[in-house]
Amino acid sequence: MKEILFVTSNSHKVTEANMIGQLFGVSFSQVNLMYPEIRSDSVREVAQEGAKYAFEKLQRPIIVEDSGLYIESLNGFPGAYSGLVFKKIGFEGILKLMDGLDDRKAQFVSAVGYCDRDIIEVFEGVVDGHITLEPRGKSGFAYDPVFEPSGSKKTFAEDHKHKIEVSHRRKSIELLCHYLKSR
């Protein structure tokens, strides 16, 4: 089994990655390493720069994952700043910003930056959907109660099992695992 270090303070991300990785013979081990998070509207750039930094420090194959909620009518806001925005105004603040807007299209985007001594690659997973008019559901976290993926009638917070099956992070981790398996 190939072991990859996952630089994150969020053990839930590592658990999710290992559920996917076991299907590909890839194992992820959590490492708590603070790294400078660049200012960028792109989760791709944030993950790539984080992976470079972490590899320089650890000198072992690593991943860094960054994700964001991109809302079309808010010009992609909060995007790569989703975590900070959630801490400041929560999904309630997002709903207020969208009050009266008909266009509620949104995307969750996950970028996994992978780095080893030979290469740096970024793998992106995207889930299209829309922002609901009000929060629904109790499971999940952050924006899950207000994000309804395309093709579903339930938010991620109402149907956590469906979220695990189609999540943006799942898609990016699967792309990484396919890549690692092909090397």
LODREN-363592 format. One record per residue: residue in three letters; residue number from 1; x, y, z of N, C-alpha, C in turn. Coordinates in steps of 0.02 Angstrom, whole numbers. Layout:
REM residues N
+-----+-----+--------+--------+--------+--------+--------+--------+--------+--------+--------+
! res !   n !    n.x !    n.y !    n.z !   ca.x !   ca.y !   ca.z !    c.x !    c.y !    c.z !
+-----+-----+--------+--------+--------+--------+--------+--------+--------+--------+--------+
! ALA ! NUM !      X !      Y !      Z !      X !      Y !      Z !      X !      Y !      Z !
...
+-----+-----+--------+--------+--------+--------+--------+--------+--------+--------+--------+
END
This chain:
REM residues 183
+-----+-----+--------+--------+--------+--------+--------+--------+--------+--------+--------+
! res !   n !    n.x !    n.y !    n.z !   ca.x !   ca.y !   ca.z !    c.x !    c.y !    c.z !
+-----+-----+--------+--------+--------+--------+--------+--------+--------+--------+--------+
! MET !   1 !     43 !    -59 !      0 !      0 !      0 !      0 !     45 !     62 !      0 !
! LYS !   2 !     30 !    109 !    -44 !     68 !    171 !    -49 !     44 !    219 !      4 !
! GLU !   3 !     91 !    246 !     44 !     72 !    294 !     96 !     89 !    365 !     75 !
! ILE !   4 !     39 !    409 !     84 !     46 !    480 !     68 !     29 !    519 !    131 !
! LEU !   5 !     70 !    569 !    147 !     54 !    613 !    203 !      2 !    663 !    182 !
! PHE !   6 !    -48 !    674 !    224 !   -102 !    722 !    212 !    -92 !    778 !    263 !
! VAL !   7 !    -71 !    836 !    239 !    -59 !    893 !    283 !   -125 !    928 !    295 !
! THR !   8 !   -152 !    918 !    356 !   -215 !    949 !    375 !   -225 !    943 !    450 !
! SER !   9 !   -263 !    988 !    478 !   -282 !    982 !    548 !   -351 !    949 !    555 !
! ASN !  10 !   -382 !    933 !    498 !   -449 !    906 !    497 !   -447 !    830 !    487 !
! SER !  11 !   -457 !    793 !    541 !   -454 !    720 !    537 !   -510 !    690 !    494 !
! HIS !  12 !   -566 !    726 !    488 !   -621 !    701 !    446 !   -601 !    697 !    372 !
! LYS !  13 !   -560 !    745 !    350 !   -535 !    743 !    281 !   -493 !    681 !    270 !
! VAL !  14 !   -452 !    663 !    319 !   -408 !    605 !    313 !   -450 !    541 !    312 !
! THR !  15 !   -500 !    537 !    355 !   -544 !    479 !    356 !   -578 !    470 !    289 !
! GLU !  16 !   -604 !    525 !    261 !   -637 !    523 !    195 !   -587 !    500 !    142 !
! ALA !  17 !   -526 !    528 !    143 !   -475 !    509 !     94 !   -457 !    435 !     99 !
! ASN !  18 !   -453 !    409 !    159 !   -436 !    339 !    168 !   -492 !    292 !    145 !
! MET !  19 !   -554 !    313 !    151 !   -610 !    273 !    125 !   -603 !    265 !     49 !
! ILE !  20 !   -581 !    317 !     16 !   -573 !    316 !    -56 !   -507 !    281 !    -74 !
! GLY !  21 !   -454 !    299 !    -39 !   -388 !    273 !    -54 !   -383 !    198 !    -49 !
! GLN !  22 !   -420 !    167 !     -3 !   -416 !     94 !      4 !   -438 !     58 !    -59 !
! LEU !  23 !   -480 !     90 !    -99 !   -501 !     60 !   -163 !   -445 !     59 !   -214 !
! PHE !  24 !   -393 !     98 !   -202 !   -338 !    106 !   -250 !   -271 !     84 !   -222 !
! GLY !  25 !   -270 !     59 !   -160 !   -207 !     40 !   -129 !   -166 !     99 !   -106 !
! VAL !  26 !   -201 !    152 !    -86 !   -168 !    213 !    -61 !   -192 !    226 !      9 !
! SER !  27 !   -144 !    242 !     53 !   -159 !    257 !    123 !   -136 !    328 !    138 !
! PHE !  28 !   -176 !    364 !    177 !   -160 !    433 !    195 !   -149 !    437 !    271 !
! SER !  29 !    -95 !    470 !    290 !    -80 !    481 !    361 !    -80 !    555 !    375 !
! GLN !  30 !   -115 !    574 !    427 !   -121 !    645 !    444 !    -57 !    673 !    473 !
! VAL !  31 !    -40 !    733 !    450 !     16 !    771 !    477 !     -9 !    842 !    491 !
! ASN !  32 !     -1 !    864 !    552 !    -17 !    934 !    569 !     44 !    977 !    558 !
! LEU !  33 !     43 !   1014 !    504 !     98 !   1058 !    487 !     68 !   1124 !    465 !
! MET !  34 !     85 !   1176 !    500 !     60 !   1242 !    479 !     99 !   1263 !    417 !
! TYR !  35 !     63 !   1287 !    367 !     95 !   1311 !    306 !     63 !   1377 !    287 !
! PRO !  36 !    101 !   1421 !    256 !     73 !   1485 !    237 !     21 !   1475 !    181 !
! GLU !  37 !    -39 !   1501 !    193 !    -91 !   1496 !    142 !    -91 !   1560 !    102 !
! ILE !  38 !    -73 !   1554 !     38 !    -68 !   1613 !     -4 !   -137 !   1644 !    -14 !
! ARG !  39 !   -138 !   1708 !    -30 !   -201 !   1742 !    -47 !   -213 !   1733 !   -121 !
! SER !  40 !   -266 !   1699 !   -137 !   -284 !   1686 !   -206 !   -358 !   1670 !   -210 !
! ASP !  41 !   -388 !   1687 !   -266 !   -458 !   1668 !   -277 !   -464 !   1596 !   -299 !
! SER !  42 !   -407 !   1563 !   -311 !   -405 !   1495 !   -338 !   -385 !   1445 !   -285 !
! VAL !  43 !   -429 !   1396 !   -271 !   -410 !   1342 !   -225 !   -354 !   1301 !   -254 !
! ARG !  44 !   -350 !   1298 !   -320 !   -295 !   1263 !   -355 !   -228 !   1292 !   -335 !
! GLU !  45 !   -222 !   1358 !   -338 !   -159 !   1391 !   -321 !   -142 !   1383 !   -247 !
! VAL !  46 !   -193 !   1387 !   -204 !   -182 !   1378 !   -132 !   -155 !   1308 !   -118 !
! ALA !  47 !   -186 !   1257 !   -148 !   -165 !   1188 !   -136 !    -95 !   1175 !   -165 !
! GLN !  48 !    -82 !   1202 !   -223 !    -16 !   1192 !   -255 !     40 !   1222 !   -213 !
! GLU !  49 !     31 !   1284 !   -192 !     83 !   1317 !   -152 !     91 !   1284 !    -84 !
! GLY !  50 !     35 !   1263 !    -54 !     38 !   1228 !     10 !     76 !   1162 !      4 !
! ALA !  51 !     63 !   1126 !    -51 !     97 !   1062 !    -62 !    172 !   1072 !    -71 !
! LYS !  52 !    191 !   1122 !   -109 !    263 !   1137 !   -119 !    297 !   1151 !    -52 !
! TYR !  53 !    266 !   1193 !    -12 !    294 !   1211 !     53 !    301 !   1150 !     98 !
! ALA !  54 !    247 !   1111 !    102 !    247 !   1052 !    146 !    299 !   1001 !    125 !
! PHE !  55 !    306 !    991 !     59 !    356 !    943 !     36 !    427 !    967 !     54 !
! GLU !  56 !    440 !   1031 !     46 !    506 !   1058 !     64 !    522 !   1044 !    138 !
! LYS !  57 !    472 !   1048 !    180 !    482 !   1036 !    252 !    488 !    962 !    269 !
! LEU !  58 !    448 !    920 !    237 !    443 !    850 !    257 !    482 !    802 !    213 !
! GLN !  59 !    495 !    821 !    152 !    533 !    779 !    105 !    503 !    709 !     96 !
! ARG !  60 !    438 !    706 !     97 !    401 !    643 !     84 !    341 !    659 !     41 !
! PRO !  61 !    316 !    611 !      2 !    257 !    624 !    -39 !    199 !    649 !      5 !
! ILE !  62 !    170 !    706 !    -15 !    118 !    737 !     27 !     61 !    764 !    -17 !
! ILE !  63 !      4 !    775 !     17 !    -50 !    812 !    -15 !    -73 !    866 !     32 !
! VAL !  64 !    -99 !    919 !      1 !   -134 !    973 !     36 !   -199 !    983 !     -2 !
! GLU !  65 !   -255 !    987 !     33 !   -320 !    997 !      1 !   -348 !   1064 !     22 !
! ASP !  66 !   -374 !   1100 !    -27 !   -410 !   1162 !    -13 !   -475 !   1159 !    -52 !
! SER !  67 !   -527 !   1187 !    -23 !   -592 !   1186 !    -57 !   -628 !   1251 !    -46 !
! GLY !  68 !   -676 !   1264 !    -90 !   -713 !   1326 !    -85 !   -782 !   1319 !   -117 !
! LEU !  69 !   -825 !   1363 !    -95 !   -892 !   1369 !   -123 !   -892 !   1431 !   -168 !
! TYR !  70 !   -907 !   1421 !   -232 !   -908 !   1474 !   -281 !   -980 !   1487 !   -303 !
! ILE !  71 !  -1006 !   1546 !   -287 !  -1075 !   1564 !   -302 !  -1076 !   1611 !   -362 !
! GLU !  72 !  -1109 !   1590 !   -415 !  -1108 !   1626 !   -478 !  -1132 !   1698 !   -472 !
! SER !  73 !  -1189 !   1710 !   -441 !  -1217 !   1778 !   -437 !  -1177 !   1824 !   -391 !
! LEU !  74 !  -1131 !   1795 !   -351 !  -1087 !   1836 !   -308 !  -1017 !   1838 !   -338 !
! ASN !  75 !  -1012 !   1828 !   -404 !   -947 !   1830 !   -439 !   -896 !   1781 !   -410 !
! GLY !  76 !   -920 !   1722 !   -390 !   -875 !   1671 !   -364 !   -862 !   1676 !   -290 !
! PHE !  77 !   -889 !   1725 !   -256 !   -881 !   1733 !   -184 !   -919 !   1677 !   -149 !
! PRO !  78 !   -895 !   1649 !    -95 !   -833 !   1664 !    -59 !   -771 !   1629 !    -86 !
! GLY !  79 !   -780 !   1579 !   -132 !   -723 !   1547 !   -165 !   -672 !   1519 !   -116 !
! ALA !  80 !   -609 !   1535 !   -130 !   -553 !   1509 !    -89 !   -554 !   1537 !    -17 !
! TYR !  81 !   -596 !   1586 !     -5 !   -602 !   1616 !     62 !   -661 !   1588 !    101 !
! SER !  82 !   -688 !   1532 !     78 !   -749 !   1503 !    108 !   -742 !   1490 !    182 !
! GLY !  83 !   -686 !   1464 !    205 !   -676 !   1450 !    276 !   -678 !   1513 !    317 !
! LEU !  84 !   -642 !   1564 !    296 !   -641 !   1627 !    331 !   -710 !   1660 !    332 !
! VAL !  85 !   -743 !   1660 !    274 !   -810 !   1690 !    269 !   -859 !   1654 !    314 !
! PHE !  86 !   -854 !   1587 !    316 !   -899 !   1549 !    359 !   -889 !   1567 !    432 !
! LYS !  87 !   -825 !   1575 !    453 !   -811 !   1594 !    523 !   -839 !   1663 !    539 !
! LYS !  88 !   -839 !   1707 !    490 !   -862 !   1777 !    502 !   -937 !   1786 !    496 !
! ILE !  89 !   -968 !   1757 !    444 !  -1040 !   1770 !    434 !  -1083 !   1707 !    428 !
! GLY !  90 !  -1051 !   1648 !    424 !  -1088 !   1586 !    420 !  -1130 !   1582 !    357 !
! PHE !  91 !  -1167 !   1527 !    351 !  -1211 !   1521 !    292 !  -1269 !   1570 !    296 !
! GLU !  92 !  -1284 !   1592 !    358 !  -1337 !   1642 !    366 !  -1319 !   1707 !    329 !
! GLY !  93 !  -1256 !   1726 !    335 !  -1233 !   1786 !    300 !  -1235 !   1779 !    225 !
! ILE !  94 !  -1218 !   1719 !    201 !  -1222 !   1705 !    129 !  -1294 !   1710 !    105 !
! LEU !  95 !  -1340 !   1682 !    144 !  -1411 !   1686 !    126 !  -1434 !   1760 !    124 !
! LYS !  96 !  -1410 !   1801 !    170 !  -1428 !   1872 !    169 !  -1400 !   1907 !    107 !
! LEU !  97 !  -1338 !   1891 !     90 !  -1308 !   1921 !     30 !  -1347 !   1902 !    -33 !
! MET !  98 !  -1379 !   1844 !    -32 !  -1414 !   1820 !    -91 !  -1489 !   1835 !    -89 !
! ASP !  99 !  -1511 !   1869 !    -38 !  -1582 !   1886 !    -31 !  -1606 !   1922 !    -94 !
! GLY ! 100 !  -1658 !   1896 !   -124 !  -1687 !   1927 !   -184 !  -1654 !   1907 !   -250 !
! LEU ! 101 !  -1601 !   1868 !   -248 !  -1567 !   1847 !   -309 !  -1600 !   1783 !   -336 !
! ASP ! 102 !  -1615 !   1783 !   -400 !  -1645 !   1724 !   -432 !  -1591 !   1673 !   -451 !
! ASP ! 103 !  -1533 !   1697 !   -473 !  -1479 !   1652 !   -493 !  -1444 !   1627 !   -430 !
! ARG ! 104 !  -1453 !   1564 !   -415 !  -1426 !   1535 !   -354 !  -1376 !   1480 !   -369 !
! LYS ! 105 !  -1352 !   1477 !   -432 !  -1304 !   1425 !   -452 !  -1239 !   1432 !   -412 !
! ALA ! 106 !  -1212 !   1374 !   -394 !  -1150 !   1372 !   -355 !  -1112 !   1308 !   -370 !
! GLN ! 107 !  -1048 !   1309 !   -352 !  -1006 !   1250 !   -359 !   -964 !   1243 !   -297 !
! PHE ! 108 !   -958 !   1181 !   -274 !   -906 !   1164 !   -225 !   -847 !   1139 !   -266 !
! VAL ! 109 !   -788 !   1166 !   -251 !   -727 !   1146 !   -287 !   -675 !   1123 !   -235 !
! SER ! 110 !   -645 !   1066 !   -248 !   -590 !   1041 !   -206 !   -529 !   1034 !   -250 !
! ALA ! 111 !   -473 !   1058 !   -224 !   -409 !   1050 !   -259 !   -361 !   1013 !   -212 !
! VAL ! 112 !   -332 !    959 !   -237 !   -283 !    921 !   -200 !   -215 !    932 !   -233 !
! GLY ! 113 !   -170 !    964 !   -196 !   -102 !    972 !   -220 !    -60 !    914 !   -197 !
! TYR ! 114 !    -27 !    880 !   -244 !     16 !    824 !   -229 !     88 !    843 !   -247 !
! CYS ! 115 !    134 !    827 !   -203 !    204 !    842 !   -217 !    248 !    786 !   -192 !
! ASP ! 116 !    295 !    765 !   -234 !    349 !    721 !   -213 !    413 !    749 !   -243 !
! ARG ! 117 !    468 !    713 !   -240 !    531 !    742 !   -262 !    534 !    752 !   -337 !
! ASP ! 118 !    488 !    721 !   -375 !    489 !    725 !   -448 !    438 !    773 !   -478 !
! ILE ! 119 !    383 !    784 !   -443 !    328 !    818 !   -477 !    281 !    854 !   -428 !
! ILE ! 120 !    247 !    904 !   -452 !    191 !    933 !   -417 !    131 !    933 !   -464 !
! GLU ! 121 !     75 !    906 !   -440 !     14 !    902 !   -480 !    -44 !    926 !   -437 !
! VAL ! 122 !    -96 !    951 !   -470 !   -156 !    971 !   -435 !   -216 !    937 !   -468 !
! PHE ! 123 !   -259 !    909 !   -427 !   -318 !    872 !   -451 !   -380 !    907 !   -423 !
! GLU ! 124 !   -426 !    924 !   -468 !   -485 !    961 !   -448 !   -549 !    920 !   -455 !
! GLY ! 125 !   -591 !    925 !   -405 !   -657 !    895 !   -407 !   -709 !    950 !   -399 !
! VAL ! 126 !   -763 !    945 !   -437 !   -815 !    997 !   -437 !   -883 !    964 !   -430 !
! VAL ! 127 !   -926 !    996 !   -389 !   -996 !    976 !   -384 !  -1038 !   1038 !   -398 !
! ASP ! 128 !  -1079 !   1034 !   -450 !  -1125 !   1088 !   -467 !  -1188 !   1082 !   -424 !
! GLY ! 129 !  -1218 !   1139 !   -412 !  -1280 !   1140 !   -374 !  -1306 !   1211 !   -368 !
! HIS ! 130 !  -1344 !   1222 !   -315 !  -1369 !   1290 !   -303 !  -1378 !   1301 !   -227 !
! ILE ! 131 !  -1383 !   1365 !   -210 !  -1393 !   1385 !   -141 !  -1468 !   1388 !   -128 !
! THR ! 132 !  -1490 !   1354 !    -76 !  -1561 !   1352 !    -59 !  -1583 !   1419 !    -28 !
! LEU ! 133 !  -1648 !   1428 !    -22 !  -1675 !   1489 !      8 !  -1669 !   1490 !     84 !
! GLU ! 134 !  -1665 !   1430 !    112 !  -1659 !   1424 !    185 !  -1620 !   1361 !    201 !
! PRO ! 135 !  -1589 !   1358 !    261 !  -1551 !   1298 !    279 !  -1596 !   1238 !    289 !
! ARG ! 136 !  -1570 !   1179 !    269 !  -1607 !   1116 !    279 !  -1558 !   1062 !    297 !
! GLY ! 137 !  -1575 !   1023 !    349 !  -1534 !    966 !    369 !  -1489 !    980 !    427 !
! LYS ! 138 !  -1465 !    926 !    459 !  -1425 !    932 !    520 !  -1356 !    902 !    514 !
! SER ! 139 !  -1343 !    860 !    464 !  -1278 !    828 !    460 !  -1230 !    872 !    419 !
! GLY ! 140 !  -1168 !    850 !    415 !  -1119 !    889 !    378 !  -1095 !    949 !    418 !
! PHE ! 141 !  -1065 !    997 !    383 !  -1040 !   1056 !    416 !  -1036 !   1114 !    367 !
! ALA ! 142 !  -1020 !   1172 !    393 !  -1011 !   1233 !    353 !  -1073 !   1247 !    310 !
! TYR ! 143 !  -1064 !   1247 !    244 !  -1117 !   1267 !    197 !  -1163 !   1210 !    177 !
! ASP ! 144 !  -1152 !   1151 !    204 !  -1193 !   1092 !    185 !  -1268 !   1104 !    191 !
! PRO ! 145 !  -1293 !   1140 !    242 !  -1366 !   1150 !    247 !  -1396 !   1194 !    193 !
! VAL ! 146 !  -1355 !   1231 !    155 !  -1383 !   1276 !    104 !  -1360 !   1257 !     33 !
! PHE ! 147 !  -1324 !   1202 !     26 !  -1301 !   1180 !    -40 !  -1338 !   1118 !    -62 !
! GLU ! 148 !  -1375 !   1123 !   -117 !  -1411 !   1067 !   -146 !  -1378 !   1049 !   -212 !
! PRO ! 149 !  -1347 !    989 !   -216 !  -1313 !    970 !   -278 !  -1363 !    959 !   -335 !
! SER ! 150 !  -1340 !    972 !   -396 !  -1382 !    960 !   -455 !  -1406 !    888 !   -456 !
! GLY ! 151 !  -1469 !    879 !   -475 !  -1497 !    812 !   -479 !  -1524 !    785 !   -414 !
! SER ! 152 !  -1520 !    825 !   -361 !  -1545 !    803 !   -295 !  -1598 !    852 !   -271 !
! LYS ! 153 !  -1640 !    829 !   -229 !  -1691 !    871 !   -197 !  -1673 !    885 !   -124 !
! LYS ! 154 !  -1613 !    861 !   -103 !  -1592 !    869 !    -34 !  -1524 !    905 !    -32 !
! THR ! 155 !  -1515 !    943 !     22 !  -1449 !    974 !     32 !  -1400 !    921 !     56 !
! PHE ! 156 !  -1336 !    940 !     54 !  -1285 !    894 !     81 !  -1299 !    879 !    154 !
! ALA ! 157 !  -1326 !    926 !    192 !  -1340 !    915 !    263 !  -1400 !    869 !    274 !
! GLU ! 158 !  -1444 !    864 !    224 !  -1501 !    819 !    230 !  -1484 !    748 !    208 !
! ASP ! 159 !  -1434 !    741 !    166 !  -1417 !    675 !    139 !  -1341 !    667 !    138 !
! HIS ! 160 !  -1313 !    654 !    198 !  -1241 !    648 !    205 !  -1213 !    589 !    165 !
! LYS ! 161 !  -1251 !    536 !    159 !  -1228 !    477 !    121 !  -1218 !    497 !     48 !
! HIS ! 162 !  -1264 !    535 !     20 !  -1257 !    558 !    -49 !  -1197 !    605 !    -56 !
! LYS ! 163 !  -1186 !    647 !     -6 !  -1128 !    692 !     -8 !  -1064 !    651 !    -14 !
! ILE ! 164 !  -1057 !    600 !     27 !   -997 !    558 !     26 !   -987 !    527 !    -44 !
! GLU ! 165 !  -1041 !    509 !    -76 !  -1037 !    477 !   -142 !  -1018 !    525 !   -198 !
! VAL ! 166 !  -1037 !    590 !   -193 !  -1028 !    636 !   -249 !   -986 !    697 !   -232 !
! SER ! 167 !   -958 !    700 !   -173 !   -926 !    762 !   -151 !   -868 !    784 !   -196 !
! HIS ! 168 !   -856 !    847 !   -195 !   -800 !    877 !   -231 !   -733 !    849 !   -206 !
! ARG ! 169 !   -727 !    837 !   -141 !   -665 !    808 !   -113 !   -657 !    736 !   -137 !
! ARG ! 170 !   -711 !    699 !   -138 !   -707 !    630 !   -163 !   -681 !    629 !   -234 !
! LYS ! 171 !   -707 !    674 !   -275 !   -686 !    676 !   -346 !   -612 !    693 !   -352 !
! SER ! 172 !   -588 !    741 !   -314 !   -517 !    760 !   -319 !   -472 !    705 !   -292 !
! ILE ! 173 !   -491 !    673 !   -238 !   -451 !    618 !   -209 !   -451 !    558 !   -258 !
! GLU ! 174 !   -508 !    543 !   -289 !   -510 !    489 !   -338 !   -463 !    503 !   -397 !
! LEU ! 175 !   -463 !    565 !   -421 !   -417 !    583 !   -476 !   -344 !    573 !   -454 !
! LEU ! 176 !   -328 !    595 !   -393 !   -260 !    584 !   -366 !   -243 !    510 !   -364 !
! CYS ! 177 !   -289 !    470 !   -338 !   -276 !    397 !   -331 !   -267 !    364 !   -398 !
! HIS ! 178 !   -307 !    383 !   -449 !   -297 !    356 !   -516 !   -227 !    375 !   -541 !
! TYR ! 179 !   -207 !    436 !   -530 !   -141 !    459 !   -551 !    -86 !    417 !   -517 !
! LEU ! 180 !    -91 !    409 !   -451 !    -41 !    372 !   -414 !    -37 !    299 !   -437 !
! LYS ! 181 !    -95 !    270 !   -451 !    -98 !    200 !   -472 !    -65 !    192 !   -541 !
! SER ! 182 !    -69 !    243 !   -583 !    -41 !    238 !   -650 !     34 !    250 !   -653 !
! ARG ! 183 !     64 !    274 !   -598 !    136 !    289 !   -597 !    177 !    227 !   -584 !
+-----+-----+--------+--------+--------+--------+--------+--------+--------+--------+--------+
END
